[in-house]
Amino acid sequence: MNKKTTRVIGLMSGTSLDGLDLVCVDFHQSDTLDYQIIASDTFSYSDDWQQKLKTAFHFNATEIEQIHLEYGRYLGDQVNRFIRTFDVSNVDFVASHGHTIFHKPDEGYTLQIGNGQSVANLTNLQVICDFRTQDVEMGGQGAPLVPIGDRLLFSEYSHCINLGGFANVSFDDSDGNRIAFDICPVNVILNQYADQLGFDYDENGHLASEGEFNLELFDTLNAIDFYSQTPPKSLGMEWVATYMNPILKSFALDAKSVLRTYVEHIAVQIATVVSSERSSILLTGGGAKNKFLVKRLEALTSSKIVIPSNEIIDYKEALIFALLGLLRSQNQVNCLRSVTGAKKDHSSGLIFTPETF
């Protein structure tokens, strides 16, 4: 059977604010689905954009609408830059995650800025975006959305764990249902304390390895209610500001000791989720490059931890949002009720075509 090939540019901007991830991927479909990454890159945010995205959840409605449009134009410009840089052609569409400003599914709303029509007009390409809103409207968490991609593209692993701004996990339960949820904050906390020491991030976990472990802080973190809740469940920056940051600030510890203790907290929370000796874990996201964190995780679990190529570590989420766009373009399921808690499986995402003036 001849394979159908669809070329997609996937965009991902995570809560750690280290930049906009872009990937151009060819999906090949016949009886099976496989992919080939054609080009990938991360475009770092300017200090101005970092500050805007970091503080946008304090904006009023008018300011939110303005940054939604402005960020859409920014995304369009970056897609065009990516296309020029890698001489990419024959793109079928762009799939954009946007950037999460609000995520309070229990209160019935979520917002990823990055106006799709602006991206479509600037790139002259079809754009698929806003993958989370419909799921929240259906009673779901609107997150995580990556698990459908884990199932379709990385089925050889029992667990897929991404260590980005937050750690999230995806796996099939004993009944074959895909289960996924956020585990705990990761780089949103680690980067925050690395910044206090004059670094963008804690390279290889070196700063944390020099800190002193604090048992009282460790126990306080592990007692947070979120960890005893059953899935589906997800985290957002508002949760960090409301629950996590006040705890960390209440302890008069130096930044390295907070980092050391928090790394242990991350490792314990992940090890608690992945308890089976037969587990094989695909570990991706920026945190997979934190050698100290990985070392602590390996010490706390007997699972086999697989760290893939840098291309998959860095661009797995952008790749999977490209896949979400592919599924949406075919009106196939890209949100699983077993993951998000929505009323039913569904195909989510808004589709924008370039306007002619």
N, C-alpha and C positions, 0 to 999 in steps of 0.2 A: 504493500500500500504506500502511495506517495505521502510524504509528510508535508503538512502545512507549516510554514514558518511565519511567525509574527515578530516584528522588531519593536521593542518597547524601551523607552527611557524611563527608569524608575527614580524617584526622588524621595529621600528620607532626611528629615531633620529631627534629631533626638533631643531629649531634655538636657543632655550634658553640654549642649551648645558648642561642640567642638567643630561644627561646620555642616555644610550641606553635602550629603552623599549623593552622587549621581552614578548610575550604571546604565549602560546600553546592553540589552540582552536579546538574543534570538531564542524564542521558544519554538521547539519543533514538536508537532503533534501528529500522531497517527493513532495506533492502539495505546501508545504510551506517551508520556510527556517528558521531554528532556530540554536542556537549555545550554546555551553557550554565551558566556560574557564576552562582549566585543570590546568594551572600554569601560573604565571606572575611574573615578577621581573624587576627592573631597575638596570643596572650596571653602576655605576658612571664613568665618564671619569677621567683619570689621568690629572694632571695639564698639562702634555706634550701634550696629545691629545686635551684637551680644547684649548690650544694655537694654535695648528696646524689647527684645524677646524675653529677657530675664524679668523685666518689670511690667510686662504688658497686662498681667492679670490684675494690676491695680488701676488700669485705664478705665475711663468712663465709656459709655456706649458709642459716642461720636469718635473718640480716639481709637476704639477697637475697630470700627468700620474703616477708619483711615489707614490703620496699619494692615488690615486685611487686604485692602487694595494695593497699598505700597509693597507689601511682601509678595503679592501676586506678580507685580511688575518685576520685583527682584528675582523671583523664581524664573520668570520668562527670560530675563537677561542672562541668567546663569545657564539655562538650557541652551540658549543660542551660543554662549561662550563654549560650552561643552561640545556642541556639535562642530564648531569651528576648530577647536583644539584637536579633536580626534578625527576630523574629516568624516563624520558620521552622515550617512544618507539613508534614504528609504525607511524612515521611521514611521511606523503605523500610528502610534499615539504616545502621549506622556501620561504616566501614572504618578500622581503626587500625593504624598502623605500630608503635606503642609506642616505647620508647626503648632503643637498643642499649647493653647493658652489657658483654657479651662477644661477640666475633666471631672465632673461631678455627676456620674451616672445615677447615683442614688437619689439625686435631686432632679434628674431628668434632663440634663444637658451636658454637652461637650462641644468644644470649639477648636478646630484646627484652621488657623488663618492661612491665606495664600489663595486669593481669588482666582478660581479656575478659568473664568472668562478672560481675565487679564493675561494669564499664561498662554491660553489658546491664541489670543490676538497677536501677542508678541512673537510667538514661535510659528504661527500659521499651521499648528498641529492640533489634532483632537486631544483633549485633556480629560482624564478621569481622576476625580479627587473626592474628598469628603466621604471617606469610607466608614466613619464611625457613627455619624448622626442617626442614620436609619436604625442601626442596631439599638441605640439608646432609646429611640422612640418606640421600639418593639419590646422594651423592658429589659434589654441587655446591658452589659457593662461597657459595650463599645470597645472592649479591649480584653485580652490581646487579640490582634488580628493575624499575626504571623503564623499561628498553628496550622492553618490550612496549607500553607506553603511547606511547613515542616513535614506534614503528612505526605504531600505530593512530591517533594523534591529531596527530602532527607529521611526517608522511611527506614533506612538501615540502622538508625540509632534509636534506642529505647526512649531517650530523653533529649530534647534540644533546649539548651539554656543559653539565653543571651544576656551578657553582662554589659548593659549600656547605662543610661541614666538610672534605670531600675533593672533588677534581675527579673526575668520572667522565664517560665518553664512550660514545656509542651510535651505531652505523652499520651499514649493510648491506654485506657484503663482495661480491666479484665474483660469487660463487655465489648471492647473495641471502640468505645466512644473517645473522641479526642478531648482531653482535659488540658486546660492551660490557665495560668494565672500569674500575677505579679508576686514575686517572693519578698523583695525588700528593695529599698533604695541602694544604689551602688555609686556610680560616678557622680551623681548630683551631690553626694556627701563627700566622697574622696577628693573631688576636684575643688570643692569649697575650702577644705582644710589645706590642700596643697597650695592653693592660691594665697592663703595666709602666710605661707613660707616663701612666696615669690615664684611659684611654679604653676604652669597651666594644669599640670596633672602630676601624679606620683609615678614617675617612670619606673617600671618593674617592681613597684611597691617598695622602693628603697627607703623612702621617708618613713613609711609605716614600720618597716623592719627595725628602725632605730628607736621607735617609741616604746614606752612602758605600757604593758597591758594593765587595765584597770577593771577589776572584777565587779565593782559596784556599778559602774557604767554599763558593763557588759550585761549584767543581770537585769538592769533597768530597761535596756533596749529589748532584750528578749521577752520581757513581760508586756510589751505593747499589745493591745487587744487585737490588732490586725492579724497577728501571727496565729491566733487561735481560731480565727474565722475560717469557715469552709468556703471553697470556691463555688461559684465564680466571684472573683474579687480583683480589684485593680487599684493602682496608686497614681497620684498626680502631684504636681508641685505644691498645690494648696495643702495637701496632706502633710507633705514634708514641712512646710512652714508652720502648720498648726500643731503637729505632734512630734516630729523628729527633732527639728532644730531647737525647740525649747529644752528638750532633755539634754542634748549635747552641750548647750550653752550653760546649763545649770551646774555642770561640773567644771571646776576650775583647773582644767588640764591644759597642758601645752598641746599644740597642733599635732605633733608626732605621736603623742600618746593617744589622742583621739583617733588618729588614723590606725594605729596598731590595734586598738580595741575594736574599732568599727570593722576592720578587715576580718577579725575573728567572728564578729557578729554575722557578717555576710556568709562566711564559710559555714558556720553552724546552721544558719537558716536554710542554706542550699542543701547541706548534708541531711537535714531533717526531712526535706522533701524527697530526696533521692536516697532511699534506704535499701534498695534491693542490691544484693551482690551481683546480680546478673545485668545490672544497668550498664549501658554504654551511653556516655554523655557527649554530645556535640556541643562544645563550648565556643561561643562567638561573642562579638562585641568588643569594645575597647578594653573591658576588664579582663578578657582572655589573655591580654599581653602583660597583665600585672602578675609577674612571676611569683611574688610573695603570696598574693591571694590564691593563685592556683596551687602553690605548695601547701598552704593551709587547708585548702579543700581536699587535696589528695590525702592529707593526713587524717582527715575526718570521715572519709568514705572509702569503701572498697570497690566502688564503681570504676569502670574504665573511662578515663577522661580523654577525649580526642580533641586536639586543637588543630583545626584545618589550616589551609593556606591563608595568607594575609588577605587575599582577595575575598574569601568567604567570611573571615573574621570581620573585616571592615564593611563589607557591602551586602551581607546576607539580608538585612532588613530592606534595603533599597531593591534588591533582587525580588524579594517576596512581595513588596508593594507593586512592582511591575507585574508579577503574577496575579495579584488581586485585580489589577486593571484588566489583564487578559480575561480572567474569569468573568468580570463584570461586562466586558464587551461582548461576551458570548451568552450573557444572562445565566451563567452558571453560579452555583453556590460559592460564595467566598467568605461568608460568616457562619460559624457553626454554633448552634444553640447550646451544645454541650460545653462549649468554651465560655461563651459570653452570658448565658442565661436568658437569651432572647426567647420570644414566643416560638420561633421556628428558625430553621436554616433559611438563609436568604442570600440574594445577590445585592451587594451594597455599593454605592458610589454614584456620584453625579457626573454626567457626561456633558462636556462643553465643546462646541465646534467653533472655529474662528469666525468672527463676524465680518461681513463685507460692508464697507462704508461707501 
